[in-house]
Amino acid sequence: MVELSKRPFQGPLSKKIAHMPIMRGDLGMSSNEWSIVGSGRKIEKMRKWIKEGTLPDNWKENLGIQFVEYATSFTFSFYLCPICQHGI
C-alpha cells in the first residue's frame, strides 16, 4: 500500500475525530456481518452529530475524556488501496 498522509489533521478537534479511521471486525467465524466496535462507535457518533448539526456542548464528556485525549495525541497514517485506489 502507498502511504497518502501522516500529517496531523488541520481543523477543529471534532472534525479530526470525525475523520479518524475506523477499524472493523467481524463477530466471529459464523458471522457474515462486519461490525463497528470500540472507538468506531464514538467516531460514528461524532460523524452523525456533525452531519446533523447537533454537536452537543458536552461532546467531550459524551465520548469520554480518555478517547478525546487519544484523538488529540495520535497522528494517524492513511493509505491508498492498490486494488481500488480508495483512501483507507
BELZI-V717956 format. One record per residue. N is the residue number from 1. RES is the residue in three letters. SS is DSSP state (hx for helix, st for strand, lp for the rest). BURIAL is # if it has 16 or more other ideal C-beta (glycine too) atoms within 10 Angstrom, else .. D_LAST is the distance of its C-alpha to the last C-alpha in Angstrom with 1 decimal. Layout:
n	res	ss	burial	d_last
N	RES	SS	BURIAL	D_LAST
N	RES	SS	BURIAL	D_LAST
This chain:
n	res	ss	burial	d_last
1	MET	lp	.	9.8
2	VAL	st	.	10.2
3	GLU	st	.	9.5
4	LEU	st	.	9.0
5	SER	st	.	10.5
6	LYS	lp	.	12.3
7	ARG	lp	.	14.7
8	PRO	lp	.	15.6
9	PHE	lp	#	14.9
10	GLN	lp	.	18.1
11	GLY	lp	.	19.9
12	PRO	lp	.	21.2
13	LEU	hx	.	20.1
14	SER	hx	#	19.7
15	LYS	hx	.	17.0
16	LYS	hx	#	15.3
17	ILE	hx	#	15.2
18	ALA	hx	#	14.1
19	HIS	lp	.	10.9
20	MET	lp	#	10.2
21	PRO	lp	.	7.3
22	ILE	lp	.	9.2
23	MET	lp	.	10.2
24	ARG	st	.	11.9
25	GLY	st	.	15.0
26	ASP	st	.	18.0
27	LEU	lp	.	21.5
28	GLY	lp	.	23.1
29	MET	lp	.	24.3
30	SER	lp	.	26.2
31	SER	lp	.	23.4
32	ASN	lp	.	21.5
33	GLU	lp	.	19.7
34	TRP	st	.	16.3
35	SER	st	.	16.9
36	ILE	st	.	15.3
37	VAL	lp	.	17.2
38	GLY	lp	.	18.2
39	SER	hx	#	16.5
40	GLY	hx	#	14.2
41	ARG	hx	.	17.6
42	LYS	hx	#	18.3
43	ILE	hx	#	15.1
44	GLU	hx	.	15.8
45	LYS	hx	.	19.4
46	MET	hx	#	18.6
47	ARG	hx	#	16.6
48	LYS	hx	.	19.7
49	TRP	hx	#	22.2
50	ILE	hx	#	20.7
51	LYS	hx	.	20.5
52	GLU	hx	.	24.0
53	GLY	lp	.	25.4
54	THR	lp	.	26.7
55	LEU	lp	.	25.4
56	PRO	lp	.	28.3
57	ASP	lp	.	30.1
58	ASN	lp	.	29.6
59	TRP	hx	#	25.8
60	LYS	hx	#	25.5
61	GLU	hx	.	28.1
62	ASN	hx	.	26.5
63	LEU	hx	#	23.2
64	GLY	lp	.	25.2
65	ILE	hx	.	26.1
66	GLN	hx	.	24.5
67	PHE	hx	#	21.0
68	VAL	hx	#	21.6
69	GLU	hx	.	22.8
70	TYR	hx	.	19.7
71	ALA	hx	#	17.5
72	THR	hx	.	19.9
73	SER	hx	.	20.2
74	PHE	lp	.	16.7
75	THR	lp	.	14.5
76	PHE	lp	.	10.8
77	SER	lp	.	9.0
78	PHE	st	.	5.7
79	TYR	st	.	5.2
80	LEU	st	.	6.0
81	CYS	lp	.	6.8
82	PRO	lp	.	10.5
83	ILE	lp	.	11.7
84	CYS	lp	.	10.4
85	GLN	lp	.	9.1
86	HIS	lp	.	6.3
87	GLY	st	.	3.8
88	ILE	lp	.	0.0
